[in-house]
């Protein structure tokens, strides 16, 4: 590419989306992992390690997923999302599959102008590494009433080598992405699939509602052997047809964006679990007999929606607590709190504490997590 063409492409990218705020992906460098840095014997789906990315095991395999230090350091990355097959599934049924996905809110996608004749294309770039070589699939799923898919293929050329890939997807002109805080767009990397999602072939730069195209073109099976693994990092999605260099941001900025979807009272380096830390201490008051309430607990940032709050027992030196219980000082009692009011900016919690009396003050120690994932 000539220098003049490179400058022209950057100018086009700048017009489409400010270069300083161009990446629509949260935690694309896999730096934030609030829940855990490694989970073994993982099956099914759910956010378990790196924030905003999940691995979906929809087969009979078992994997280990982790935030790995294996990353393309020459490109400024220090972490990646690693999937390692530990129990193989060599014969996938028609609708079995394995994938990594991230989901974007509709509120954050309105600049794409989808659902109009001015629908803009997007370009997704990423770094990937695997012992497997061959053809894999990246799919966009526009989460509207019809669930339209656009699947395109890419090739991993060299085993155990970090490679950068870039794919441009055309905009969707017929159906608008809902302008709300629900799931607007799924971005999904396919690594294993039965024929029910591949027999229709990849759509290329076209949209389809045919589910047989979802992972069309995929010809590898990550679950096929316990030696198989894949690592992903440097994920960027930007408006236009040009893949610009990855927009690195501070850990603090990435963490704040991730906390819109998941937050915790624990130290940033502590995986939430029963008895994991001493416990965050709150002032509490008994309003009526043994009804002890903690004043409003505020989340670090306003979350996507009213969050689901889970309570964990603190690692307090006294004995007698059980899973999900908090310690209530003064009466040295463990009891199970409940979130009586859950909002997008925090929650109230209360518990029935034996030995408490009306209008008495207490301190209480415990931990919590708040989940507002898409």
C-alpha positions in Angstrom: 0.0 0.0 0.0 1.4 3.4 -0.9 1.8 6.1 1.7 -0.7 8.3 -0.1 -3.3 5.5 0.0 -2.6 4.9 3.7 -3.2 8.6 4.5 -6.4 8.5 2.4 -7.7 5.5 4.3 -6.9 7.1 7.6 -8.8 10.2 6.5 -11.8 8.2 5.6 -11.7 6.3 8.9 -11.5 9.7 10.7 -14.6 10.9 8.9 -16.5 7.8 9.7 -15.6 7.6 13.4 -13.2 9.7 15.5 -9.8 8.0 15.7 -9.6 8.7 19.4 -12.8 6.8 20.1 -13.2 4.4 17.2 -13.2 1.0 18.9 -16.8 -0.1 19.7 -15.5 -3.2 21.5 -15.1 -3.2 25.3 -12.0 -5.0 26.7 -10.8 -6.0 23.3 -7.3 -6.4 24.8 -8.6 -8.9 27.4 -7.0 -6.9 30.2 -9.9 -6.9 32.6 -10.9 -10.2 34.2 -13.0 -9.4 37.3 -14.5 -12.9 37.8 -11.4 -15.1 37.6 -8.2 -15.4 35.6 -8.7 -19.2 35.0 -11.6 -21.7 35.1 -11.1 -25.4 34.6 -13.6 -28.1 33.7 -15.7 -25.4 32.0 -18.8 -26.4 30.0 -21.9 -24.5 28.8 -21.9 -20.8 28.5 -21.5 -17.7 30.6 -19.0 -15.0 31.5 -16.4 -16.8 33.6 -13.0 -15.1 33.1 -12.3 -12.0 30.8 -15.0 -9.4 30.9 -17.4 -8.9 28.0 -16.2 -12.1 26.3 -17.6 -15.6 26.8 -16.9 -19.0 25.4 -19.9 -21.1 24.5 -19.4 -24.8 24.8 -22.4 -26.3 23.1 -21.1 -29.8 22.7 -19.8 -32.7 24.8 -16.4 -31.2 25.3 -14.8 -29.7 28.4 -12.4 -26.8 28.2 -10.2 -24.6 30.4 -10.6 -20.9 29.8 -8.2 -18.3 31.0 -6.8 -14.8 30.8 -3.4 -15.7 29.3 -0.1 -13.8 29.3 0.6 -15.3 25.9 0.0 -12.2 23.6 1.5 -10.3 20.7 3.7 -8.1 22.8 5.3 -6.4 19.8 1.8 -4.9 19.2 1.4 -3.7 22.7 -0.7 -6.5 24.2 0.0 -8.4 27.4 -3.1 -10.5 27.7 -5.3 -12.8 25.6 -8.4 -15.0 26.0 -7.3 -18.6 25.9 -9.4 -21.7 25.3 -7.8 -25.1 25.8 -9.7 -28.3 25.1 -9.3 -30.8 28.0 -12.0 -33.3 27.1 -12.4 -33.9 23.4 -15.6 -34.2 21.3 -14.5 -35.7 18.0 -18.0 -36.2 16.5 -20.2 -33.2 16.7 -24.0 -33.6 16.4 -25.7 -31.3 13.8 -26.4 -28.4 16.2 -23.4 -28.7 18.5 -20.8 -26.0 18.4 -18.1 -24.0 20.2 -17.5 -20.2 19.9 -16.3 -17.0 21.5 -18.7 -14.1 21.5 -19.2 -10.6 22.7 -22.5 -8.7 22.7 -23.0 -5.0 22.1 -25.9 -2.8 23.4 -28.2 -1.2 20.9 -27.6 2.2 22.6 -24.0 2.0 21.4 -24.8 1.1 17.8 -27.0 3.9 16.6 -24.2 5.6 14.7 -24.2 2.6 12.3 -27.6 3.9 10.8 -28.7 0.3 10.2 -32.2 -0.1 9.1 -31.8 2.8 6.6 -30.4 3.2 3.1 -27.4 4.9 4.8 -26.4 1.8 6.7 -22.6 1.9 7.4 -20.2 -1.0 7.1 -18.0 -2.1 10.0 -14.5 -3.6 10.0 -13.5 -6.0 12.7 -9.8 -6.7 13.3 -8.2 -9.1 15.8 -5.1 -11.1 16.7 -5.5 -14.9 16.9 -3.2 -17.9 17.6 -3.9 -21.6 17.5 -2.2 -24.9 16.9 -4.9 -25.5 14.3 -4.6 -24.1 10.8 -7.4 -23.8 8.3 -10.6 -21.9 7.8 -12.6 -20.4 10.6 -15.7 -18.2 10.7 -16.6 -14.8 12.2 -20.3 -14.0 12.3 -22.4 -10.9 13.0 -25.9 -11.6 14.4 -28.2 -8.6 14.2 -30.4 -9.2 17.2 -33.7 -7.9 15.8 -37.1 -9.6 15.2 -35.7 -11.7 12.4 -32.1 -12.5 13.7 -30.1 -11.9 10.5 -26.6 -13.3 10.1 -23.6 -12.3 8.2 -20.8 -15.0 8.3 -17.4 -14.6 6.7 -14.3 -16.8 6.8 -10.7 -16.2 7.6 -7.6 -18.5 7.5 -5.1 -19.3 10.3 -2.1 -19.9 8.1 0.7 -20.8 10.6 0.4 -22.9 13.7 1.2 -21.4 17.1 1.8 -18.0 15.6 0.0 -14.7 16.3 -1.7 -13.5 13.2 -3.8 -10.3 12.6 -7.0 -10.7 10.7 -9.4 -8.0 9.3 -12.9 -8.5 7.9 -15.4 -5.9 6.6 -19.1 -6.5 7.0 -21.7 -4.6 5.1 -24.4 -2.6 6.9 -28.0 -4.0 7.3 -30.5 -1.7 5.5 -33.8 -3.3 6.3 -34.1 -3.5 10.1 -32.9 -0.9 12.7 -31.0 -1.9 15.8 -33.3 -1.1 18.8 -32.2 2.1 20.5 -32.2 0.7 24.0 -30.0 -1.2 26.5 -30.8 -4.7 25.1 -28.6 -6.8 23.0 -28.2 -5.2 19.6 -25.4 -7.1 17.9 -23.6 -10.5 18.6 -20.1 -10.9 17.3 -19.1 -14.6 17.3 -16.0 -16.5 16.4 -16.8 -20.1 15.5 -14.3 -22.8 16.3 -16.4 -26.0 16.2 -19.7 -26.7 14.6 -22.0 -29.5 13.4 -23.5 -29.3 9.9 -26.7 -27.7 11.1 -24.8 -24.4 11.3 -22.3 -24.9 8.4 -24.1 -26.7 5.5 -25.4 -23.4 3.9 -21.8 -22.0 3.5 -20.7 -18.6 4.6 -22.9 -15.6 3.5 -19.9 -13.4 2.6 -20.9 -9.8 2.4 -24.6 -10.5 2.6 -27.3 -11.0 5.3 -29.3 -14.2 5.7 -31.8 -15.6 8.2 -30.8 -19.2 7.2 -29.2 -20.7 10.3 -27.2 -23.2 8.2 -25.0 -20.2 7.2 -24.2 -19.2 10.8 -20.8 -20.8 10.9 -20.6 -21.4 7.2 -17.1 -22.2 5.9 -15.8 -23.4 9.2 -13.7 -26.6 8.6 -12.0 -27.1 11.9 -13.0 -28.6 15.3 -11.4 -27.1 18.3 -12.9 -29.9 20.4 -11.3 -32.6 18.2 -8.2 -33.2 20.4 -7.0 -32.3 23.8 -3.9 -30.7 22.2 -6.1 -28.0 20.6 -6.2 -24.4 21.8 -7.0 -21.0 20.6 -6.1 -17.5 21.9 -7.7 -14.2 20.9 -6.9 -10.6 21.6 -6.7 -7.1 20.1 -10.4 -7.1 19.0 -11.5 -3.9 17.4 -14.7 -3.0 15.6 -14.9 0.4 13.8 -17.2 2.1 11.3 -16.0 1.9 7.7 -13.9 -0.4 5.6 -10.5 0.3 7.0 -8.8 -1.5 9.9 -6.8 1.1 11.8 -4.3 0.2 14.5 -5.8 -1.1 17.7 -6.9 1.7 20.1 -5.2 0.9 23.4 -6.7 2.5 26.5 -5.8 2.5 30.1 -6.8 -0.3 32.4 -8.9 2.1 34.5 -10.9 3.2 31.4 -11.5 -0.4 30.3 -12.5 -1.4 33.9 -15.0 1.4 34.1 -16.7 0.3 30.8 -16.8 -3.3 32.0 -18.4 -2.3 35.3 -21.5 -1.3 33.4 -22.1 -5.0 33.0 -20.4 -6.6 36.1 -19.2 -5.1 39.3 -18.0 -6.4 42.7 -17.0 -5.3 46.2 -13.9 -7.4 46.1 -10.4 -6.1 45.4 -9.8 -6.0 41.6 -7.4 -9.0 41.8 -9.6 -11.2 43.9 -12.0 -13.7 42.2 -15.4 -13.5 43.8 -16.0 -16.5 46.1 -17.1 -17.5 49.6 -14.5 -16.6 52.2 -12.3 -14.9 49.6 -11.6 -11.7 51.5 -12.1 -10.2 55.0 -15.2 -8.4 53.7 -16.3 -4.9 53.0 -17.7 -3.2 56.1 -21.0 -1.3 56.2 -22.9 0.6 58.8 -26.3 -1.0 59.5 -29.3 -0.1 61.6 -32.2 -2.1 63.0 -35.4 -0.4 62.1 -37.8 -2.8 63.7 -36.7 -5.6 66.0 -34.4 -8.0 64.3 -34.9 -6.4 60.8 -31.4 -5.0 60.1 -30.9 -2.9 57.0 -27.7 -1.6 55.3 -28.1 1.9 53.7 -28.0 2.1 49.9 -24.9 0.5 48.4 -23.7 2.4 45.3 -22.1 0.7 42.4 -18.8 2.0 40.9 -20.7 3.1 37.8 -24.3 3.2 36.7 -25.0 -0.3 35.3 -26.8 -1.3 32.1 -29.9 -2.2 34.0 -31.1 -3.1 37.5 -28.4 -5.7 38.4 -28.8 -9.1 40.0 -26.9 -9.0 43.3 -25.3 -12.0 44.8 -23.9 -12.0 48.4 -20.9 -13.9 49.6 -19.7 -14.8 53.1 -16.6 -12.8 54.1 -13.4 -14.4 55.3 -14.1 -13.1 58.8 -12.1 -14.7 61.7 -15.2 -15.8 63.6 -16.7 -19.2 62.7 -20.3 -20.2 62.1 -21.1 -18.5 58.8 -22.5 -20.2 55.7 -22.4 -19.6 52.0 -24.1 -16.3 51.1 -24.2 -15.0 54.7 -22.8 -11.7 56.1 -21.4 -11.1 59.5 -23.3 -8.7 61.8 -21.1 -7.1 64.5 -22.2 -6.4 68.0 -24.3 -9.6 68.1 -21.6 -11.7 66.3 -24.3 -13.2 64.1 -24.1 -14.6 60.6 -27.3 -14.2 58.5 -28.3 -14.1 54.9 -29.0 -10.7 53.4 -31.4 -10.1 50.6 -31.4 -7.2 48.1 -34.8 -5.7 48.8 -34.4 -3.0 46.1 -32.1 -3.5 43.1 -31.4 -0.6 40.8 -28.9 0.3 38.0 -26.9 2.4 40.4 -27.0 0.3 43.6 -29.1 -1.7 46.0 -30.6 -1.8 49.5 -30.2 -5.0 51.5 -31.6 -6.3 54.8 -31.5 -9.4 57.0 -33.3 -10.9 60.0 -30.6 -10.9 62.6 -31.1 -12.7 65.9 -30.2 -10.6 68.9 -30.7 -7.2 67.1 -33.1 -4.7 68.6 -35.1 -1.7 67.3 -33.1 1.4 66.6 -29.8 -0.2 67.4 -26.8 0.4 65.2 -24.5 -2.4 63.9 -21.6 -2.9 61.5 -21.8 -5.7 59.0 -19.1 -7.3 56.9 -19.7 -9.0 53.6 -19.0 -9.1 49.8 -21.3 -8.8 46.8 -21.3 -9.1 43.0 -23.7 -7.3 40.6 -24.5 -8.7 37.2 -26.2 -6.8 34.4 -24.8 -8.7 31.5 -26.5 -8.9 28.1 
